[in-house]
Amino acid sequence: MNQIKLNGGLDLLGRLMLAALFLNDGWTVISNYHATAEYLSQFGVPPLMLVPALLLQVGGGLLVAVGWNTRLAALALFLFCVSTAAIFHNQLNDTNEQIQFWKDLAIAGGLLLLVAHGAGIFSLDSRLRARPKKK
């Protein structure tokens, strides 16, 4: 197997792993919508923000998974992760919250790599770029 295909496969696997996190969390929020809305309220976040957050998690997760508009989706999810860390996991004297804070920042770091390098060869972005332009 050549290095380009190996790297492309690793890019795909990494994207799918990142996307799975957001898609799973989105499904959990949908399944527990009212409890999640109450949780947001405890932090001063209006429950109406849950709808755009869900759209971002599920939509962004799907875009990253298939590798379409990957850099934009990854940037939006990066901002989401940093915001989540700052708003919900800022009690750094609590060990669990500290773990959640750093986990969110680590995920954000992985998303920044997608912003910087794109989705890789096994993606819709790559396929669309390779298609001949119509005149």
Secondary structure, DSSP 8 states (H G I E B T S, - for coil): --HHHHHHHHHHHHHHHHHHHHHHHHHHHHHTHHHHHHHHHHTT--GGGHHHHHHHHHHHHHHHHHTSSHHHHHHHHHHHHHHHHHHHS--TTSHHHHHHHHHHHHHHHHHHHHHHH-S-SSSHHHHHHHS----
